[in-house]
Amino acid sequence: MSGGDHAMLRRAGEWHTLTTGLVSGLLGLAPLPGPVRRAFEEGRDPATSD
């Protein structure tokens, strides 16, 4: 997309890496990423955690 701009396009590689790690962890195929794992352990919603 020539001239297009969106946060997910600026750093597409990072988005893919983060998404792959999270989905793999949620499916039990790999460990959850640290911040997500800690939020679940503490009973917090990972989407609203620091």
BADRENBA-917734 format. One record per residue: x negated, y negated, z of N, C-alpha, C, O, CB in turn. Coordinates in nm, 2 decimals. Atoms other than C-alpha are relative to their C-alpha. Glycine has a CB too. Layout:
BEGIN
[[X; Y; Z]; [X; Y; Z]; [X; Y; Z]; [X; Y; Z]; [X; Y; Z]] ...
This chain:
BEGIN
[[-0.08; 0.12; 0.00]; [0.00; 0.00; 0.00]; [-0.09; -0.12; 0.00]; [-0.13; -0.17; 0.10]; [0.10; 0.00; 0.12]] [[0.09; 0.12; 0.02]; [-0.20; -0.29; -0.13]; [0.07; -0.12; 0.07]; [0.18; -0.15; 0.05]; [-0.02; -0.03; -0.15]] [[-0.04; 0.12; -0.07]; [-0.17; -0.59; 0.10]; [0.09; 0.03; 0.12]; [0.13; -0.06; 0.19]; [0.07; -0.09; -0.09]] [[-0.08; -0.04; -0.11]; [0.04; -0.39; 0.35]; [-0.07; -0.01; 0.13]; [-0.20; 0.01; 0.13]; [0.06; 0.14; -0.02]] [[0.07; 0.01; -0.13]; [-0.03; -0.43; 0.72]; [0.09; 0.06; 0.11]; [0.21; 0.02; 0.12]; [-0.04; -0.15; 0.03]] [[-0.07; -0.06; -0.11]; [0.08; -0.22; 1.01]; [-0.11; 0.06; 0.10]; [-0.21; 0.10; 0.05]; [0.11; 0.11; -0.05]] [[0.10; -0.05; -0.10]; [-0.10; -0.11; 1.33]; [-0.04; 0.14; -0.03]; [-0.16; 0.17; -0.02]; [0.06; -0.01; 0.14]] [[0.04; -0.14; 0.03]; [-0.09; 0.25; 1.22]; [-0.08; 0.01; -0.13]; [-0.14; 0.12; -0.15]; [0.13; 0.09; -0.01]] [[0.08; 0.00; 0.12]; [-0.25; 0.16; 0.89]; [-0.14; -0.05; 0.02]; [-0.23; -0.01; -0.04]; [0.07; -0.08; -0.11]] [[0.13; 0.07; -0.02]; [-0.53; -0.05; 1.03]; [-0.10; 0.11; 0.05]; [-0.22; 0.10; 0.02]; [0.01; -0.11; 0.11]] [[0.08; -0.10; -0.05]; [-0.67; 0.25; 1.22]; [0.06; 0.14; -0.01]; [0.08; 0.21; 0.09]; [-0.03; -0.03; 0.15]] [[-0.07; -0.12; 0.03]; [-0.51; 0.55; 1.06]; [-0.07; 0.12; 0.05]; [-0.01; 0.21; 0.11]; [0.02; 0.02; -0.15]] [[0.08; -0.12; -0.06]; [-0.79; 0.79; 1.16]; [0.02; 0.02; 0.15]; [0.03; 0.13; 0.20]; [-0.14; -0.02; -0.03]] [[-0.02; -0.01; -0.14]; [-0.75; 0.70; 1.52]; [0.14; 0.05; 0.04]; [0.16; 0.13; 0.13]; [-0.02; -0.13; 0.07]] [[-0.14; -0.04; -0.03]; [-0.37; 0.74; 1.51]; [0.01; 0.15; -0.03]; [0.08; 0.22; 0.05]; [0.10; -0.07; -0.10]] [[-0.01; -0.15; 0.03]; [-0.41; 1.09; 1.35]; [-0.07; 0.08; 0.11]; [-0.01; 0.18; 0.15]; [-0.07; 0.03; -0.14]] [[0.07; -0.07; -0.10]; [-0.66; 1.19; 1.61]; [0.08; 0.00; 0.13]; [0.10; 0.11; 0.19]; [-0.14; -0.06; 0.03]] [[-0.08; 0.01; -0.12]; [-0.44; 1.07; 1.90]; [0.12; 0.09; -0.01]; [0.16; 0.16; 0.08]; [0.04; -0.14; 0.03]] [[-0.12; -0.08; 0.02]; [-0.13; 1.23; 1.76]; [-0.02; 0.14; 0.00]; [0.05; 0.22; 0.06]; [0.07; -0.05; -0.13]] [[0.03; -0.14; 0.00]; [-0.29; 1.56; 1.69]; [-0.03; 0.05; 0.14]; [0.01; 0.16; 0.17]; [-0.12; 0.02; -0.09]] [[0.03; -0.05; -0.13]; [-0.43; 1.58; 2.04]; [0.12; 0.01; 0.09]; [0.14; 0.10; 0.16]; [-0.10; -0.10; 0.07]] [[-0.12; 0.00; -0.08]; [-0.10; 1.49; 2.20]; [0.10; 0.12; -0.04]; [0.14; 0.19; 0.05]; [0.08; -0.13; -0.01]] [[-0.09; -0.11; 0.04]; [0.11; 1.73; 1.99]; [-0.06; 0.14; 0.03]; [0.02; 0.23; 0.07]; [0.03; -0.01; -0.15]] [[0.06; -0.13; -0.03]; [-0.14; 2.01; 2.03]; [0.02; 0.03; 0.15]; [0.04; 0.15; 0.19]; [-0.15; 0.00; -0.04]] [[-0.01; -0.02; -0.15]; [-0.13; 1.96; 2.41]; [0.15; 0.03; 0.03]; [0.17; 0.12; 0.12]; [-0.04; -0.12; 0.07]] [[-0.14; -0.03; -0.03]; [0.25; 1.95; 2.42]; [0.05; 0.13; -0.05]; [0.14; 0.19; 0.01]; [0.09; -0.11; -0.07]] [[-0.03; -0.13; 0.05]; [0.27; 2.27; 2.22]; [-0.08; 0.11; 0.07]; [-0.05; 0.23; 0.05]; [-0.03; 0.01; -0.15]] [[0.08; -0.10; -0.08]; [0.02; 2.44; 2.46]; [-0.11; 0.06; -0.08]; [-0.16; 0.16; -0.05]; [0.09; 0.11; 0.04]] [[0.11; -0.05; 0.09]; [-0.24; 2.48; 2.18]; [-0.13; -0.05; 0.05]; [-0.24; 0.00; 0.01]; [0.03; -0.03; -0.14]] [[0.12; 0.07; -0.04]; [-0.49; 2.26; 2.35]; [0.03; -0.07; 0.13]; [0.15; -0.09; 0.16]; [-0.06; -0.10; -0.10]] [[-0.03; 0.08; -0.12]; [-0.53; 2.07; 2.68]; [0.07; -0.14; -0.04]; [0.04; -0.19; -0.14]; [-0.12; -0.02; 0.09]] [[-0.05; 0.14; 0.02]; [-0.32; 1.75; 2.71]; [-0.11; -0.10; 0.02]; [-0.20; -0.08; 0.10]; [0.12; -0.02; 0.10]] [[0.09; 0.11; -0.03]; [-0.51; 1.43; 2.68]; [0.00; -0.05; 0.14]; [0.11; -0.05; 0.20]; [0.03; -0.12; -0.10]] [[0.01; 0.04; -0.14]; [-0.63; 1.31; 3.02]; [0.11; -0.09; 0.06]; [0.17; -0.06; 0.16]; [-0.13; -0.06; 0.03]] [[-0.11; 0.09; -0.06]; [-0.39; 1.01; 3.07]; [0.14; 0.06; 0.00]; [0.21; 0.04; 0.09]; [0.00; -0.13; -0.08]] [[-0.13; -0.06; 0.01]; [-0.09; 1.21; 2.96]; [0.01; 0.11; 0.11]; [0.11; 0.12; 0.18]; [0.02; 0.06; -0.14]] [[0.01; -0.11; -0.10]; [-0.19; 1.51; 3.18]; [0.02; -0.06; 0.14]; [0.10; -0.01; 0.22]; [-0.13; 0.08; -0.01]] [[0.00; 0.06; -0.13]; [-0.24; 1.28; 3.48]; [0.14; -0.06; 0.03]; [0.19; -0.05; 0.14]; [-0.10; -0.11; 0.02]] [[-0.13; 0.05; -0.02]; [0.09; 1.11; 3.43]; [0.11; 0.10; 0.03]; [0.19; 0.09; 0.11]; [0.05; -0.08; -0.13]] [[-0.09; -0.11; -0.03]; [0.28; 1.44; 3.42]; [-0.03; 0.05; 0.14]; [0.07; 0.08; 0.21]; [-0.02; 0.11; -0.11]] [[0.03; -0.06; -0.13]; [0.10; 1.56; 3.73]; [0.05; -0.10; 0.11]; [0.09; -0.05; 0.22]; [-0.15; 0.01; 0.02]] [[-0.05; 0.09; -0.10]; [0.20; 1.24; 3.91]; [0.15; -0.03; -0.01]; [0.21; -0.11; 0.07]; [-0.07; -0.13; -0.01]] [[-0.14; 0.02; 0.01]; [0.56; 1.26; 3.79]; [0.04; -0.13; -0.07]; [0.16; -0.17; -0.06]; [0.07; 0.02; 0.13]] [[-0.03; 0.12; 0.07]; [0.54; 0.95; 3.58]; [0.03; 0.03; -0.15]; [0.00; 0.13; -0.20]; [-0.12; -0.10; 0.01]] [[-0.03; -0.01; 0.14]; [0.67; 0.89; 3.23]; [-0.13; -0.05; -0.08]; [-0.16; -0.16; -0.07]; [0.12; -0.09; -0.04]] [[0.12; 0.04; 0.07]; [0.35; 0.89; 3.01]; [0.02; -0.11; -0.10]; [-0.07; -0.19; -0.13]; [-0.05; 0.12; -0.08]] [[-0.02; 0.11; 0.10]; [0.51; 0.65; 2.76]; [0.00; -0.14; 0.07]; [-0.02; -0.24; 0.00]; [0.14; 0.02; -0.07]] [[0.00; 0.13; -0.07]; [0.53; 0.38; 3.03]; [-0.11; -0.02; 0.10]; [-0.12; -0.12; 0.17]; [0.13; -0.02; 0.07]] [[0.11; 0.00; -0.09]; [0.21; 0.45; 3.22]; [-0.11; -0.09; -0.05]; [-0.12; -0.12; -0.17]; [-0.05; 0.14; 0.03]] [[0.12; 0.08; 0.04]; [-0.10; 0.23; 3.22]; [-0.10; 0.09; -0.06]; [-0.21; 0.03; -0.10]; [-0.06; -0.07; 0.12]] 
